[in-house]
């Protein structure tokens, strides 16, 4: 079942503003913006209206952390709007 929902631009702006502050100096604002908008698009119509703002924040933050945190699978992609890529920290090799 798909839920029809009218999302407030205010909710999206609040999530963006909070995450832009949290990731300031870590990821470009354009990356934060694109990530929030993509998360909103993925959740729109799938989440009950009362939970959408909170779920948007959690999903977008999770994706931003994943972009910033390197893992053993290799570097993460940063959306094309960004002019800088997240830094890579050498991975420890376990023997």
C-alpha positions as CSV (number, residue, x, y, z in Angstrom):
1,X,0.0,0.0,0.0
2,X,1.3,3.4,-0.9
3,X,0.5,6.3,1.5
4,X,-0.4,9.6,-0.2
5,X,1.4,12.4,1.7
6,X,1.9,16.1,1.3
7,X,5.3,16.9,2.7
8,X,6.0,20.3,3.9
9,X,8.9,22.2,2.4
10,X,9.5,23.4,6.0
11,X,10.3,19.8,7.1
12,X,12.8,19.3,4.2
13,X,14.4,22.7,5.0
14,X,14.7,21.9,8.7
15,X,16.3,18.5,8.0
16,X,18.7,20.1,5.5
17,X,19.7,23.0,7.8
18,X,20.4,20.6,10.7
19,X,22.4,18.2,8.6
20,X,24.3,21.1,6.8
21,X,25.4,22.3,10.3
22,X,26.3,18.8,11.4
23,X,28.4,18.1,8.3
24,X,29.8,21.6,7.9
25,X,33.5,21.3,6.9
26,X,33.0,17.5,6.3
27,X,30.9,17.4,3.2
28,X,29.9,20.2,0.8
29,X,26.4,21.8,1.3
30,X,25.5,20.7,-2.2
31,X,26.1,17.0,-1.2
32,X,24.0,17.5,1.9
33,X,21.2,19.1,-0.1
34,X,21.2,16.4,-2.8
35,X,21.3,13.7,-0.2
36,X,18.3,15.1,1.7
37,X,16.3,15.6,-1.6
38,X,17.1,12.1,-2.7
39,X,16.1,10.6,0.7
40,X,12.9,12.6,0.5
41,X,12.1,11.3,-2.9
42,X,12.7,7.7,-1.7
43,X,10.5,8.1,1.3
44,X,7.7,10.2,-0.2
45,X,4.5,8.1,-0.3
46,X,6.1,5.3,1.7
47,X,6.0,6.7,5.2
48,X,3.0,7.8,7.3
49,X,2.9,11.6,7.3
50,X,3.5,12.0,11.0
51,X,6.8,10.1,10.8
52,X,8.2,11.5,7.5
53,X,10.3,14.3,8.9
54,X,12.0,12.1,11.5
55,X,12.6,9.3,9.0
56,X,13.9,11.8,6.4
57,X,16.4,13.0,8.9
58,X,17.5,9.5,9.9
59,X,17.8,8.3,6.3
60,X,19.7,11.3,5.0
61,X,22.0,11.3,8.0
62,X,22.8,7.6,7.5
63,X,23.6,8.2,3.8
64,X,25.8,11.2,4.7
65,X,27.7,9.3,7.3
66,X,28.2,6.5,4.7
67,X,29.6,9.0,2.2
68,X,32.0,10.4,4.7
69,X,33.1,7.1,6.3
70,X,35.3,5.0,4.1
71,X,34.9,1.2,4.3
72,X,36.7,-1.9,3.1
73,X,34.7,-1.9,-0.1
74,X,36.5,1.1,-1.5
75,X,35.8,4.8,-1.8
76,X,32.2,6.0,-1.7
77,X,30.8,8.0,-4.6
78,X,29.9,11.6,-4.0
79,X,27.0,13.0,-6.1
80,X,28.2,14.9,-9.2
81,X,27.2,18.3,-7.8
82,X,30.1,18.1,-5.4
83,X,33.5,19.5,-6.3
84,X,35.2,17.7,-3.5
85,X,35.3,14.0,-2.5
86,X,35.3,12.7,1.0
87,X,38.7,12.1,2.4
88,X,40.0,8.5,2.6
89,X,41.7,7.1,5.6
90,X,43.9,4.1,5.0
91,X,42.3,0.9,6.1
92,X,44.0,-1.3,8.6
93,X,44.9,-4.7,7.2
94,X,44.0,-7.6,9.4
95,X,46.1,-10.7,9.2
